[in-house]
Amino acid sequence: MDTMRERFAAVASRLLDEDPRLAVVLAEIGTDGFAQARARHPDRVVNVGIREQLLIGVGGGLALTGLRPIMHTFASFLVERPFEQVKLDLGHQGVGGVLVSAAGSYDWPAGGFTHMSPGDVALLDSLDGWTVHVPGHPDEAGTLLRHAVAAGDDKVYVRLSEQTNQEPRAVDGARFLTLRQGRGGVVLAIGPMLENVLDAVAGLDVTVLYATTVRPFDTATLRAAVGAADAADVVVVEPYHEGTSTRHVNDALADVPHRVLGLGVGRRELRRYGRLDEHLTGHGLDPHTLRARITGFLGR
């Protein structure tokens, strides 16, 4: 199976052939995947070098001319480092584009903390009007990229990961999927957290929702799931900073007495390189620890 990044490069290259309005802007990272597309479309595949602020600035400039830019690099260099440009060159200018990241929270531990971005979605939450997709499988990444490109002039973030679920789901770029129904509470698994969540709740009487589009937040599906359960207890398991989506759950259930537990990447920095699975365990996101945290919260 190819990775999400490989699927992104293949799908984006095909979209460049299909849509003359589309452009891709790179900052050195990922250029090999677009070598053939750049040969076919040298005016619409641009590599600015290791200049991430310029990456966003060029994307904003292309959007002002009427193009639909896709801007790609590691999440820490796409959202965190050029955040001022994301805020001003896209949002303040009133133009859109598609940010496609890689190596999110700790996908490449050997790169160290400079190459980790567990706070990217929380940062975008501070801005207005961003759609955020978090695929959990390469097939979903391709589907959600097409949704992002087709979203008019909207601002869209697609968060790719080295972590993948075993099977793709029929995602539609909007709604949460109900994978299991139970009476004892609701567990919302986001993107690549799904497999560990399903292992963690095996045998528990809980509803499992699967989210790959987290902004806008699917209030209707969550409310329906909570309404069908005996307890308005919600656990959110997300692959970035824990608690990032807690506010959205609280807003969705503002008129319903409820409890929320946000599980995700902790604020404490894990300073040893390690492996991806060791970082998962270090943040309590492995199936064994997730089960203990979820059952402790739900009282089972």
C-alpha positions as CSV (number, residue, x, y, z in Angstrom):
1,M,0.0,0.0,0.0
2,D,1.3,3.4,-0.9
3,T,1.6,6.1,1.8
4,M,-0.7,9.1,2.1
5,R,2.0,11.4,0.8
6,E,2.5,9.1,-2.3
7,R,-1.2,9.1,-2.9
8,F,-1.3,12.9,-2.5
9,A,1.4,13.4,-5.1
10,A,-0.2,11.0,-7.6
11,V,-3.7,12.5,-7.2
12,A,-2.5,16.1,-7.3
13,S,-0.5,15.4,-10.4
14,R,-3.6,14.0,-12.1
15,L,-5.6,17.0,-11.0
16,L,-3.0,19.3,-12.5
17,D,-3.7,17.6,-15.9
18,E,-7.4,17.9,-15.4
19,D,-7.8,21.4,-14.0
20,P,-5.9,24.4,-15.6
21,R,-6.8,26.5,-12.6
22,L,-4.8,24.3,-10.2
23,A,-1.2,25.0,-9.1
24,V,1.2,23.3,-6.6
25,V,3.7,25.2,-4.5
26,L,6.5,23.3,-2.8
27,A,9.3,24.2,-0.4
28,E,11.8,21.6,-1.4
29,I,10.1,18.8,0.5
30,G,8.1,16.5,-1.8
31,T,9.6,17.7,-5.0
32,D,10.5,14.2,-6.3
33,G,6.8,13.2,-6.2
34,F,6.0,16.1,-8.6
35,A,9.0,15.8,-11.0
36,Q,6.8,14.5,-13.9
37,A,4.0,16.9,-13.2
38,R,6.5,19.8,-13.2
39,A,7.9,18.7,-16.6
40,R,4.3,18.8,-18.0
41,H,3.2,22.0,-16.2
42,P,6.4,24.1,-15.4
43,D,4.3,27.2,-14.9
44,R,2.0,25.6,-12.3
45,V,4.4,23.5,-10.2
46,V,6.6,25.9,-8.3
47,N,9.4,25.1,-5.8
48,V,10.4,28.1,-3.7
49,G,13.2,26.3,-1.9
50,I,13.5,26.2,1.9
51,R,11.4,29.4,2.3
52,E,8.2,28.5,4.1
53,Q,6.9,32.0,4.5
54,L,7.4,32.5,0.8
55,L,5.6,29.2,0.2
56,I,2.4,30.7,1.6
57,G,3.0,34.1,0.1
58,V,3.4,32.7,-3.4
59,G,0.3,30.5,-2.8
60,G,-1.7,33.6,-1.7
61,G,-0.4,35.5,-4.8
62,L,-1.5,32.7,-7.1
63,A,-4.9,32.7,-5.5
64,L,-5.2,36.5,-6.1
65,T,-4.8,35.8,-9.8
66,G,-7.6,33.3,-9.8
67,L,-5.7,30.0,-9.4
68,R,-6.4,27.3,-6.8
69,P,-3.0,26.7,-5.1
70,I,-2.0,23.6,-3.2
71,M,0.8,24.3,-0.7
72,H,2.7,21.4,0.7
73,T,5.5,20.7,3.2
74,F,5.8,19.3,6.7
75,A,3.2,20.5,9.1
76,S,5.6,22.4,11.3
77,F,6.8,24.3,8.3
78,L,3.4,24.7,6.7
79,V,1.3,25.9,9.7
80,E,3.5,26.9,12.6
81,R,6.5,28.6,11.0
82,P,4.6,30.7,8.4
83,F,1.5,31.2,10.6
84,E,1.5,35.0,10.0
85,Q,1.4,34.5,6.3
86,V,-1.4,31.9,6.6
87,K,-3.3,34.5,8.6
88,L,-2.6,37.5,6.4
89,D,-1.7,36.3,2.9
90,L,-4.7,33.9,2.7
91,G,-7.3,34.9,5.4
92,H,-6.8,38.7,5.5
93,Q,-6.6,38.9,1.7
94,G,-9.9,37.0,1.4
95,V,-8.5,34.2,-0.8
96,G,-8.3,30.5,-0.3
97,G,-6.1,27.6,-1.0
98,V,-5.3,24.0,0.1
99,L,-2.6,23.4,2.7
100,V,-1.5,19.7,2.6
101,S,0.9,18.7,5.4
102,A,3.0,15.7,6.2
103,A,4.8,14.5,9.3
104,G,2.3,15.9,11.8
105,S,2.5,15.3,15.5
106,Y,5.5,12.8,15.6
107,D,5.5,11.0,12.3
108,W,9.2,11.3,11.9
109,P,10.7,11.2,15.4
110,A,14.3,11.2,14.2
111,G,13.7,14.7,12.9
112,G,13.3,16.0,16.5
113,F,10.8,18.5,17.8
114,T,11.5,21.0,14.9
115,H,9.7,18.5,12.7
116,M,6.7,17.8,14.9
117,S,3.5,19.9,15.0
118,P,0.9,18.6,17.4
119,G,-0.6,22.1,17.7
120,D,-1.4,22.7,14.0
121,V,-5.1,22.1,14.1
122,A,-5.4,24.2,17.3
123,L,-3.6,27.0,15.6
124,L,-5.9,26.9,12.6
125,D,-8.9,26.9,15.0
126,S,-7.8,30.4,16.0
127,L,-8.6,31.6,12.4
128,D,-11.9,31.9,10.7
129,G,-13.4,29.7,8.0
130,W,-10.9,26.8,7.7
131,T,-12.1,23.3,6.7
132,V,-9.9,20.6,8.2
133,H,-9.6,17.1,6.8
134,V,-7.7,14.3,8.7
135,P,-7.7,11.2,6.6
136,G,-6.9,7.8,8.2
137,H,-6.0,5.9,5.0
138,P,-4.4,6.8,1.6
139,D,-7.7,6.2,-0.2
140,E,-9.3,8.7,2.1
141,A,-6.5,11.1,1.5
142,G,-7.1,11.0,-2.2
143,T,-10.9,11.5,-1.8
144,L,-10.5,14.4,0.6
145,L,-7.9,16.0,-1.5
146,R,-10.4,16.1,-4.4
147,H,-13.0,17.6,-2.1
148,A,-10.5,20.2,-1.0
149,V,-9.5,21.2,-4.6
150,A,-13.1,21.4,-5.6
151,A,-14.1,23.6,-2.7
152,G,-14.4,26.8,-4.7
153,D,-12.0,29.3,-3.1
154,D,-12.3,28.0,0.4
155,K,-9.4,27.6,2.8
156,V,-8.8,23.9,3.4
157,Y,-6.2,22.0,5.4
158,V,-5.5,18.3,4.7
159,R,-3.4,16.7,7.4
160,L,-1.6,13.6,6.1
161,S,0.1,11.1,8.4
162,E,2.4,8.1,8.3
163,Q,-0.1,6.4,10.6
164,T,-2.8,4.6,8.7
165,N,-5.8,2.5,9.5
166,Q,-6.0,-1.0,7.9
167,E,-9.1,-0.3,5.8
168,P,-10.5,2.9,4.1
169,R,-13.9,4.2,4.9
170,A,-16.5,5.8,2.6
171,V,-15.8,9.4,3.7
172,D,-17.7,12.3,2.1
173,G,-15.7,15.4,3.3
174,A,-18.4,16.4,5.7
175,R,-20.1,13.9,8.0
176,F,-18.9,11.7,10.8
177,L,-19.4,8.0,10.2
178,T,-21.2,5.8,12.7
179,L,-19.2,2.5,12.8
180,R,-20.7,1.0,16.0
181,Q,-23.7,1.7,18.1
182,G,-23.9,1.3,21.9
183,R,-25.7,2.7,24.9
184,G,-22.8,3.5,27.3
185,G,-21.3,6.6,25.7
186,V,-19.8,7.9,22.5
187,V,-16.2,7.6,21.4
188,L,-15.1,9.9,18.5
189,A,-12.0,8.6,16.7
190,I,-10.3,11.0,14.4
191,G,-8.3,9.9,11.3
192,P,-5.5,7.5,12.0
193,M,-6.6,7.0,15.6
194,L,-9.4,4.7,14.5
195,E,-7.7,1.3,14.6
196,N,-6.4,1.9,18.1
197,V,-9.8,3.1,19.3
198,L,-11.5,0.0,17.9
199,D,-9.1,-2.2,19.6
200,A,-9.4,-0.3,22.8
201,V,-13.3,-0.5,23.0
202,A,-13.6,-4.1,21.9
203,G,-16.5,-5.6,23.9
204,L,-17.6,-2.3,25.4
205,D,-21.2,-1.1,24.9
206,V,-20.3,2.3,23.2
207,T,-21.0,4.1,20.0
208,V,-17.9,4.7,17.8
209,L,-18.0,7.7,15.4
210,Y,-15.2,8.1,12.8
211,A,-14.2,11.6,11.8
212,T,-12.0,12.6,8.9
213,T,-13.5,16.0,8.4
214,V,-13.3,17.8,11.8
215,R,-13.9,21.4,10.8
216,P,-16.7,22.2,10.3
217,F,-17.6,20.0,13.2
218,D,-20.5,17.6,12.5
219,T,-22.8,18.6,15.3
220,A,-25.8,16.8,14.0
221,T,-24.2,13.3,14.0
222,L,-22.7,13.7,17.4
223,R,-26.0,14.9,18.9
224,A,-27.8,12.0,17.4
225,A,-25.3,9.5,18.8
226,V,-25.5,11.1,22.3
227,G,-29.3,11.1,22.1
228,A,-29.4,7.4,21.4
229,A,-27.1,6.5,24.3
230,D,-28.0,6.1,28.0
231,A,-25.2,8.5,29.1
232,A,-24.1,11.8,27.5
233,D,-20.5,10.9,27.9
234,V,-18.2,11.7,25.0
235,V,-14.5,10.7,24.5
236,V,-12.6,12.3,21.7
237,V,-9.4,10.6,20.5
238,E,-7.4,12.9,18.1
239,P,-3.9,12.6,16.6
240,Y,-2.9,16.1,17.7
241,H,-3.1,18.1,21.0
242,E,-5.5,16.6,23.4
243,G,-8.5,18.7,24.0
244,T,-8.4,20.5,20.6
245,S,-11.9,19.4,19.8
246,T,-13.4,19.6,23.3
247,R,-14.8,23.1,22.7
248,H,-16.6,21.9,19.6
249,V,-18.2,19.0,21.5
250,N,-19.2,21.4,24.3
251,D,-20.8,23.8,21.8
252,A,-22.6,20.9,20.1
253,L,-24.1,19.8,23.4
254,A,-24.5,23.2,25.0
255,D,-28.2,22.4,25.9
256,V,-27.5,18.8,27.1
257,P,-25.9,17.9,30.5
258,H,-22.8,16.0,29.4
259,R,-19.2,15.0,30.1
260,V,-16.2,15.2,27.7
261,L,-12.8,13.5,27.8
262,G,-10.2,14.8,25.3
263,L,-7.4,12.3,24.5
264,G,-4.6,13.1,22.2
265,V,-1.0,14.3,22.1
266,G,0.1,15.7,25.5
267,R,1.8,19.1,25.9
268,R,4.8,17.4,27.5
269,E,7.7,17.1,25.0
270,L,9.1,13.6,24.5
271,R,12.7,14.4,24.0
272,R,14.1,11.0,22.9
273,Y,13.8,10.3,19.2
274,G,12.3,6.8,19.5
275,R,9.9,5.3,17.1
276,L,6.4,6.4,16.1
277,D,4.8,3.6,18.1
278,E,6.8,4.6,21.1
279,H,5.5,8.1,20.9
280,L,2.0,6.8,20.6
281,T,2.5,4.8,23.8
282,G,4.3,7.8,25.5
283,H,1.2,9.9,24.9
284,G,-1.2,7.1,26.0
285,L,-2.6,6.5,22.6
286,D,-1.8,2.8,22.3
287,P,-4.9,0.5,22.6
288,H,-4.1,-0.8,26.1
289,T,-3.7,2.6,27.6
290,L,-6.7,4.0,25.7
291,R,-8.9,1.3,27.1
292,A,-7.8,2.1,30.6
293,R,-8.5,5.8,30.1
294,I,-11.8,5.3,28.3
295,T,-13.2,2.8,30.8
296,G,-12.0,4.9,33.7
297,F,-13.9,7.8,32.4
298,L,-17.0,5.9,31.5
299,G,-17.0,4.0,34.8
300,R,-16.7,0.5,33.4
